[in-house]
Amino acid sequence: MFKRDNTWWACFRIDGKKIRRSLGTSKKKLAEAIEAKIKVEIIEGKHFKKPKGTNLTVSSLIKKYLNQHSKPNKAFQTYKDDIYFSKRILEFFGKRRLLAVTPKHISAYVGKRRGDRVGDTTINHELRLLRHAYNLAIKE
């Protein structure tokens, strides 16, 4: 907790992200009480609104991408290629939540695929499919 100008502020870490919020008071005792209440609400999962899709998995994203984008908008052979490339993505990422996938996971995926002696072009096709599915999900 810190004071800026004449107002007390609180600083919280949630899922590794730093969040600062004004406590809206100049009185320290009241600010401490408000901060304690916010901490309890954070622990209970009530204070900050969770973004849409926090429980979506990579598997559900890829299936939705294939059915709602790839199949109706692409040539049949391209759709079949997308199915082929998506199988490798699903094997690696499986039931992982969308928000849990980090650059570290992507690097691990590339390393695994190179270990399988797969060419860079194939890896790029797989990553492009994953990136396109993510971008479409963000737009929705």
C-alpha positions as CSV (number, residue, x, y, z in Angstrom):
1,M,0.0,0.0,0.0
2,F,1.3,3.5,-0.8
3,K,0.2,7.0,-0.9
4,R,0.1,9.1,-4.1
5,D,-0.7,12.8,-3.7
6,N,-3.4,12.6,-1.0
7,T,-4.9,9.2,-1.9
8,W,-3.9,5.7,-0.8
9,W,-3.3,3.0,-3.4
10,A,-2.9,-0.8,-3.3
11,C,-0.8,-3.0,-5.4
12,F,-1.8,-6.7,-6.0
13,R,-0.2,-9.5,-8.0
14,I,-2.7,-11.8,-9.7
15,D,-1.4,-14.6,-11.9
16,G,1.9,-12.9,-12.1
17,K,0.4,-9.6,-13.2
18,K,0.9,-6.4,-11.1
19,I,-2.4,-4.5,-10.6
20,R,-2.6,-1.1,-8.9
21,R,-5.9,0.3,-7.7
22,S,-6.8,3.5,-5.9
23,L,-8.5,2.9,-2.6
24,G,-10.2,6.2,-2.9
25,T,-9.4,7.6,0.5
26,S,-6.8,9.7,2.3
27,K,-7.3,8.0,5.6
28,K,-4.8,5.2,6.3
29,K,-7.0,3.1,8.6
30,L,-9.8,3.1,6.1
31,A,-7.4,2.3,3.2
32,E,-6.1,-0.7,5.2
33,A,-9.6,-2.0,5.7
34,I,-10.5,-1.6,2.0
35,E,-7.3,-3.3,1.0
36,A,-8.1,-6.3,3.3
37,K,-11.6,-6.5,1.8
38,I,-10.2,-6.5,-1.7
39,K,-7.7,-9.2,-0.9
40,V,-10.5,-11.5,0.5
41,E,-12.5,-10.8,-2.7
42,I,-9.5,-11.7,-4.9
43,I,-9.0,-15.0,-3.0
44,E,-12.7,-15.8,-3.4
45,G,-12.5,-14.8,-7.1
46,K,-15.2,-12.1,-6.8
47,H,-13.3,-8.8,-7.2
48,F,-11.9,-8.7,-10.7
49,K,-14.1,-9.8,-13.6
50,K,-12.6,-12.8,-15.4
51,P,-12.2,-12.4,-19.1
52,K,-14.5,-14.4,-21.5
53,G,-13.1,-17.7,-22.4
54,T,-10.9,-18.3,-19.4
55,N,-11.9,-22.0,-19.3
56,L,-11.6,-22.6,-23.1
57,T,-9.0,-25.2,-24.1
58,V,-6.8,-25.4,-27.1
59,S,-8.7,-28.5,-28.1
60,S,-12.0,-26.7,-28.2
61,L,-10.5,-23.8,-30.0
62,I,-9.0,-26.0,-32.8
63,K,-12.3,-28.0,-33.2
64,K,-14.3,-24.7,-33.5
65,Y,-11.7,-23.3,-35.9
66,L,-11.9,-26.4,-38.1
67,N,-15.8,-26.6,-38.1
68,Q,-16.6,-22.9,-38.3
69,H,-13.8,-21.4,-40.3
70,S,-11.7,-24.0,-42.2
71,K,-14.5,-26.2,-43.5
72,P,-16.8,-23.6,-44.9
73,N,-14.2,-21.1,-46.1
74,K,-11.4,-23.2,-47.6
75,A,-10.9,-25.7,-50.4
76,F,-11.5,-29.3,-49.5
77,Q,-7.8,-30.2,-49.7
78,T,-6.8,-27.2,-47.6
79,Y,-9.3,-28.3,-45.0
80,K,-7.8,-31.8,-45.0
81,D,-4.4,-30.3,-44.5
82,D,-5.7,-28.2,-41.6
83,I,-7.0,-31.4,-40.0
84,Y,-3.6,-33.1,-40.5
85,F,-1.7,-30.1,-38.9
86,S,-4.2,-29.8,-36.1
87,K,-3.6,-33.4,-34.9
88,R,0.0,-32.6,-33.9
89,I,-1.1,-29.4,-32.1
90,L,-3.8,-31.3,-30.2
91,E,-1.4,-34.1,-29.2
92,F,1.0,-31.6,-27.7
93,F,-1.3,-28.9,-26.2
94,G,-4.3,-31.2,-25.5
95,K,-6.5,-30.0,-22.7
96,R,-4.4,-26.9,-21.8
97,R,-6.4,-23.8,-21.3
98,L,-5.9,-21.1,-23.9
99,L,-4.8,-18.5,-21.4
100,A,-2.2,-20.9,-20.0
101,V,-0.3,-21.2,-23.3
102,T,2.9,-19.1,-23.2
103,P,5.8,-18.5,-25.5
104,K,7.7,-21.0,-23.5
105,H,5.1,-23.7,-24.4
106,I,5.4,-22.7,-28.1
107,S,9.2,-23.0,-28.0
108,A,8.9,-26.4,-26.4
109,Y,6.5,-27.5,-29.1
110,V,8.9,-26.3,-31.8
111,G,11.7,-28.2,-30.1
112,K,9.7,-31.4,-29.8
113,R,8.7,-31.2,-33.5
114,R,12.3,-30.6,-34.5
115,G,13.2,-33.6,-32.4
116,D,10.7,-35.6,-34.4
117,R,12.8,-34.6,-37.4
118,V,9.9,-32.6,-38.9
119,G,10.8,-29.9,-41.4
120,D,10.5,-26.2,-40.6
121,T,7.9,-25.7,-43.2
122,T,5.6,-28.2,-41.5
123,I,6.2,-26.6,-38.1
124,N,5.4,-23.2,-39.6
125,H,2.1,-24.6,-41.1
126,E,1.1,-25.9,-37.7
127,L,2.0,-22.7,-35.9
128,R,0.2,-20.6,-38.5
129,L,-3.0,-22.7,-38.0
130,L,-2.7,-22.2,-34.2
131,R,-2.1,-18.5,-34.6
132,H,-5.0,-18.0,-37.0
133,A,-7.3,-19.9,-34.6
134,Y,-6.2,-17.7,-31.7
135,N,-6.7,-14.5,-33.8
136,L,-10.2,-15.5,-34.8
137,A,-11.1,-16.3,-31.2
138,I,-9.8,-12.9,-30.1
139,K,-11.9,-11.1,-32.7
140,E,-15.0,-13.0,-31.4
